[in-house]
């Protein structure tokens, strides 16, 4: 009978954030695949869990995945952990999960800590539409392109590069809202919110320490060139004292333009 793969998220800083289900899975597993056996050993020791560990990291991922898929096929239960957070999210694990799915083997994913979601919520930026991009690109042109997304952006960043990345964003839009989330769930957790230009200057003087997640507000939607005359009329009405939505509707009625588009262009 085939076994199964259990994907187990681990604490991103505070060891108390581990879940009871993850602990049960780690105790149940015949083998625990982990990035760093030394780090995972400390986690297991903290909770009195014993288990057989095998290394599973970027450099050996393909070879180890084939081995683990075979073990699961033969009936074993394999628990997959990363050093912190959810495996596969900027961590190893994709090859193993795909291998299990391709072989028709059971994959169980447990919920748990995530720096991505913690930062998104802590940022106080819109969370209805958002994009996670992993680590930000190093090339300035690619970086600026990432910042054009019209969704809230969540990204990992090296503390040494926070100032440079924010400076690149400030060149695109110095008023863009940003949250710099540092050392989430740890003793020195800090969330600094502000505008790109302000935070670029702040961190140029004093780079942050520890692990950082950046959350960047959505880029404003580009203004349709055909809207320009109508939008200018709306702005004049608003300047004269009209309410934005009413002004947009009046101009829309006169020009046949979408009132909703005018209002969004005005307020973006």
C-alpha atoms as one frame of an Amber mdcrd trajectory, in Angstrom:
protein
   0.000   0.000   0.000   1.311   3.456  -0.916   2.211   5.890   1.816   1.877
   9.671   1.620   3.734  12.959   1.624   2.848  15.451   4.358   3.954  19.047
   3.716   4.616  20.638   7.114   5.107  24.397   7.597   7.411  25.284  10.479
   7.719  28.447  12.610   9.246  31.501  10.923  10.718  32.721  14.199   8.641
  31.972  17.252   8.728  28.232  18.028   5.335  28.481  19.745   3.747  28.927
  16.308   4.078  25.264  15.376   0.703  23.513  15.091  -0.463  20.362  16.840
  -1.126  18.752  13.457   2.434  19.400  12.313   3.819  17.871  15.508   1.589
  14.831  15.024   2.750  14.489  11.415   6.406  14.709  12.403   5.889  11.967
  14.989   3.998   9.811  12.480   6.522  10.135   9.640   8.906   7.330   8.766
  11.319   9.962   7.508  11.516  13.756   7.677  12.987  15.545   4.655  14.478
  18.905   5.636  16.744  21.654   4.305  19.159  21.673   7.225  19.194  18.579
   9.448  20.908  20.505  12.244  18.241  23.194  12.324  15.375  20.716  12.133
  16.986  18.614  14.880  16.802  21.608  17.217  13.117  22.099  16.369  12.317
  18.443  17.031  14.319  18.423  20.262  12.366  21.433  21.507   9.156  19.392
  21.264  10.520  16.018  22.268  10.031  14.571  18.791  12.388  11.915  17.482
  12.592  11.028  13.822  14.842   9.962  10.994  16.078  12.998   9.071  17.324
  13.194   5.484  18.645  16.317   3.807  16.510  17.842   1.062  17.830  21.096
  -0.364  18.209  22.821  -3.723  21.385  21.048  -4.789  20.128  17.494  -4.141
  16.411  18.068  -4.721  16.004  16.025  -7.898  17.967  12.989  -6.769  16.415
  13.003  -3.298  12.910  13.441  -4.698  13.228  10.246  -6.736  14.352   8.390
  -3.613  11.509   9.762  -1.490   8.846   9.076  -4.120  10.025   5.448  -4.154
   9.777   5.248  -0.363   6.257   6.688  -0.405   5.265   4.260  -3.165   6.528
   1.443  -0.944   4.235   2.562   1.879   6.225   5.039   3.953   5.016   8.406
   5.240   7.375  11.277   4.432   7.131  14.659   6.170   8.595  17.604   4.247
   9.776  20.701   6.118  11.843  23.743   5.225  13.975  25.792   7.600  11.069
  28.182   8.172   7.552  28.648   6.853   5.794  26.716   4.104   7.888  24.411
   1.888   7.853  25.314  -1.842   7.298  29.040  -1.107  10.796  30.256  -2.046
  12.026  26.965  -0.528  12.669  23.439  -1.866   9.816  20.972  -2.304   8.287
  21.586  -5.721  10.070  18.679  -7.395   8.947  16.260  -4.683   5.310  17.363
  -4.722   5.192  17.176  -8.523   6.814  13.751  -8.406   4.229  12.452  -5.949
   1.342  13.866  -7.967   2.725  12.357 -11.176   3.004   8.965  -9.448  -0.561
   9.159  -8.136   0.600   9.335  -4.506  -1.231  11.146  -1.702  -0.053  14.644
  -0.806  -1.363  16.283   2.362  -0.597  19.962   3.003  -0.939  21.257   6.555
  -1.631  24.937   7.314   0.796  26.937   9.384   3.110  29.951   9.665   3.817
  32.060   6.586   5.919  35.210   6.427   4.115  36.142   3.215   0.630  36.215
   4.741   1.784  37.720   8.045   3.463  40.603   6.227   0.523  41.151   3.884
  -1.919  41.518   6.772   0.472  43.599   8.896   1.106  46.020   6.024  -2.447
  47.399   6.207  -2.446  47.450   2.393  -5.283  45.925   0.320  -5.274  42.126
   0.506  -8.135  41.376  -1.903  -5.778  41.249  -4.911  -2.094  40.647  -4.312
   0.975  39.047  -5.850   3.933  37.257  -4.283   7.120  37.512  -6.313   9.644
  35.660  -4.128  12.939  37.537  -3.918  13.096  40.803  -5.833  15.257  40.884
  -8.994  18.663  42.545  -8.774  18.699  44.342 -12.127  17.195  47.819 -11.867
  15.162  47.559 -15.077  13.602  44.256 -13.987  12.995  45.620 -10.507  11.163
  48.680 -11.810   9.052  46.442 -14.044   7.984  44.383 -11.022   6.861  47.587
  -9.310   4.388  48.323 -12.127   2.027  45.536 -11.003  -1.469  46.803 -10.273
  -1.834  44.550  -7.247  -0.379  44.692  -3.763   3.097  43.194  -4.066   4.740
  40.970  -1.433   8.434  40.114  -1.764  11.393  38.858   0.227  14.440  41.117
   0.278  17.946  41.037   1.704  18.350  43.685   4.422  21.448  44.911   2.558
  19.346  45.674  -0.527  16.250  47.208   1.055  17.462  50.791   0.556  18.409
  50.201  -3.092  15.113  48.492  -3.905  13.118  51.256  -2.257  15.184  53.870
  -4.113  14.298  52.142  -7.400  10.631  52.199  -6.411  10.896  55.875  -5.434
  12.161  56.661  -8.946   8.990  55.059 -10.310   6.593  56.514  -7.733   7.903
  58.210  -4.542   4.367  58.356  -3.116   3.749  54.586  -3.356   2.785  53.125
   0.048   5.203  50.533   1.422   5.540  48.401   4.538   8.922  47.050   5.609
   8.216  44.006   7.785  11.232  42.847   9.746  11.853  39.820  11.980   8.210
  38.731  11.916   7.082  36.757  15.007  10.491  37.269  16.642  11.501  39.318
  19.669  12.465  42.375  17.617   9.552  42.278  15.164   9.002  45.628  13.450
   6.628  46.895  10.767   7.467  50.313   9.314   4.847  51.837   7.016   5.315
  54.900   4.838   5.903  56.233   1.340   8.592  54.837  -0.930  10.600  58.068
  -1.028  10.547  58.475   2.752  11.509  54.889   3.502  14.242  54.852   0.847
  15.881  57.793   2.611  15.393  56.217   6.034  17.025  52.899   5.172  19.809
  54.518   3.153  20.951  55.988   6.463  20.338  52.898   8.593  19.863  49.550
   6.787  17.502  47.163   8.589  18.749  44.036  10.328  17.323  40.528  10.145
  14.873  38.946   7.725  12.754  41.384   5.711   9.508  41.136   3.773   8.514
  44.141   1.648   4.872  44.880   0.903   4.286  47.477  -1.809   1.007  49.124
  -2.707  -0.470  48.541  -6.152   0.660  50.739  -9.028  -2.058  53.127 -10.220
  -3.862  52.047 -13.365  -2.552  53.816 -16.475  -4.794  56.596 -17.655  -6.472
  55.947 -20.991  -5.318  58.691 -23.368  -8.879  58.975 -24.676 -10.012  59.902
 -21.174  -7.712  62.893 -20.867 -10.105  65.677 -21.999 -13.017  64.255 -20.014
 -10.826  63.675 -16.967  -9.615  67.257 -17.100 -13.244  68.438 -17.086 -13.938
  66.266 -14.029 -10.949  67.758 -12.230 -12.182  71.285 -12.916 -15.615  70.449
 -11.510 -14.053  68.932  -8.404 -11.815  71.980  -7.989 -14.958  74.111  -8.156
 -16.467  72.135  -5.276 -18.308  69.218  -6.888 -18.079  65.768  -5.340 -15.819
  63.467  -7.397 -18.408  60.796  -8.159 -21.059  63.340  -9.133 -18.564  65.247
 -11.302 -17.576  62.010 -13.047 -21.218  61.173 -13.751 -21.990  64.654 -15.136
 -19.026  64.560 -17.528 -19.844  60.990 -18.504 -23.398  61.982 -19.419 -22.092
  64.816 -21.583 -19.285  62.909 -23.310 -20.461  59.299 -23.381 -17.402  58.245
 -21.378 -17.645  55.665 -18.598 -18.318  57.391 -15.285 -16.643  54.520 -13.462
 -13.447  54.868 -15.520 -13.386  58.599 -14.932 -13.846  58.190 -11.190 -11.140
  55.519 -10.947  -8.714  57.619 -12.999  -9.407  60.605 -10.780  -8.855  58.774
  -7.514  -5.963  56.472  -8.534
